[in-house]
Amino acid sequence: MNRVRAVLLTYMLPLIAALAVAIGYSQYGRAQGSTKLYLCKMPYALCTSARCVPHPNPFHKNEAICSCDVEPAGPNMASVPCSQLQPTTIHGHRIIYSTYSFVQYFQGGKSMICPSGDPWTNCLDMRCTVDPFHPGKAICICDIMRSGEFTTVGGHCNTATCKNAYWSGATLPSYNAGNAFLVKALHLKKSPATFCDN
């Protein structure tokens, strides 16, 4: 009996805790159709160039696992109130949320456009777990999208990767609305976001 209890404590409880956190990942983030945007200033996950893989669990076939950058407190955009996206700790894991900012554009990143039909992921407002061994990275569970032309900073402008990389992206209307919102909110003369040359 003690051996069974030891096995449960060693293997099953951490697994159950991880699943509980993962199931909660999707409570926010169905944001591509949202029109209300918010300027937040808390630490966040930035997924603008994240490459993702489909979730291995068949019960989550419409979700992907994405590795995103962890950014310190700074201006970022969400489509739900910032109070709902505050960093927290659950079961000893640091939880942050994926929002949008110009950081990777200031670092030289460019957006490429991928055609409708190629799979991509919507990570905006999604819940993420900071990797305890690599605190500069967070694992986010994002929605897989399969329709609509989209744009992503991922792929280094190589559109051949659009077909199977599951890049984190946004529809062009959402991309344009987000950029316009941040330009106005940050009092910039123009958006630093640019498209690939090809």
N, C-alpha and C positions, 0 to 999 in steps of 0.2 A: 504493500500500500504506500509506504514511504517512497519507494522507487517511482511509482506512478505519479505521485505528487511532485517529486523532483523533476520528472520529465515535463509535466504540465507547466511548472513554474519556469523551467529553463527554456522551453521551446514554444509552448502554446500561448502563454500570456503575452510575450512580446509580439507574436504574430497577430493575436487578436487586437492588441493596442494599435499596431501598424495599420490593420484593416479599418479600425474605427476612425483613425485619422484620415486614411485614404478616402473612405466613403464620404467624409465631410468635405473633401476637397471641392466638390462640385456645387456647393450650396450657393456660391456666387458665380458671376462670370458669364451668364448668358447675355452678353452685352452688345453684340454686334448691331442690334436694332435700337439700342438706347439712344435718346437724343439729349438727355441731361448729362453734363460732364462736370467734374469736380477737380479742383486743384488741391492736391495733398502734399504733405511735407514729411511723411514718416519714411523709415527704411522700407524698401520694396524689392521685389524681384523684377528684373528687366528681361523680357523674353523676346525682344524684337528680332534677334538673330538665332533663336534657339532651334536646334534640330531635335525632333521628337521621334518616338517610336510608338506604335500602337500598343495599348495596354494588353498584357498577356492574358488577363482574366476575361473569358468570354462574356461574363456579365457586364463588362465595361468596354464592349467592342466599339463604342462610339467615343472613347477617350484615348488620349495618348499621354505618355510620360515624357516630360521635357526638362532639360537641364538649362537653367536660366542663371543670369548673373545676379548677385546680391549687391544692391546699391544702398549707400548710407542715406540718411535723411536728406532730402533734397526735393525740389519741385517735380511732381509726377502727376499724371492724370488718371482718373478713374471714372467709371460710369455709375458708381454707387457712392453714397456719402462716405467720406474718409473715415468717419467714426466706426464704420462697419469693417474697415480694413486695417485696423491697428494691429501691430505685431503682438504676439502673445506666445505663451508656452503651453503645450498640451502634451501630457505624458512624458515630460522631459525634453520634448522636441520644440525647437524654436520655429514658430509659424509666422510667415509674412505673406504678402499678397502680390500678385503680378499686376503692375500698372504700366503706364506708358510715359516715356520721357524722350528727350532729344539726345541723351548721353552718347549713344553709339554714333549718331550723326556728327556730333562734335569731335568724335574720335576718328572720323573719316569714313564711316559706314555709309553705304548707299542702298537704296531700295530697288529691288528688281520686281518686275510684274510677271506673275505666273497665270497661265490660262485657266478658265473655268473647267472643272472636271478633275484637275490635279488635287490630291488631298493636302490639306493644311490644317493648322490648329488655331483655335481661338483661345488665347490665354488671358485676355483682359479680365481683371478682378478675380482671377483664380487663386485658390489657396495653395501655398507652397511650404515645404519643409526645408529648412536650411540644413545642408549636409554638415554634420558635426565634425567630419574629418577634413572638409574643404569648405570652410565658412564663407568663401567667396562665391559659392554655388548653391542653388536651391533646386529641389525637385518639385515640379509643378504638374498637376494633372489637368490637362486641357481638353476641350471639346474638339473632336475631329470634324472637319467640314469638307464636303465633297462637291460643292457647287459654288459658282461665282468666281470671277477673276479676283485675284488677291495680290497683295504686295508684302514683301518680307525683306529684312536686312540680311537674312541668312543667305548662304549660297555663293557669296563673293561674286555676284552678278552672273553666275553660270546657270542659265535657265534650264539646262539639261537636268539639273538636280530637282526641278519642280515636281517631277513625276513620282518620286518615291521618298523624298526626304522628310515629308510631314513638317515643313517649316512652320514655325509660329508666324502668323501673319494677320492681316486685316483686309477687309474689302476696301476698294478704293474710296467709296463714300465715307467709310469710317476713318480711314487714313487721313483724308482731306479735312474732315471735321475735327479730328484730334489735333492735327497740326495747326489749324486755324485757331482752335481754342487755346493751345499752349502759347502761340505767338502773341495773342492778345493778353493772356494772363501773365506772361513774363515780360510784357512790354518790349518785345523784340521788333526790329524793323522788318525782318523777314524770317521765314522758316529755314533752319539749317538742313532740313531734310531734302535730299536730292535723289534723283533716280540714276540708275546705271546708264552708261553711255550707249550700250548695245540695245 
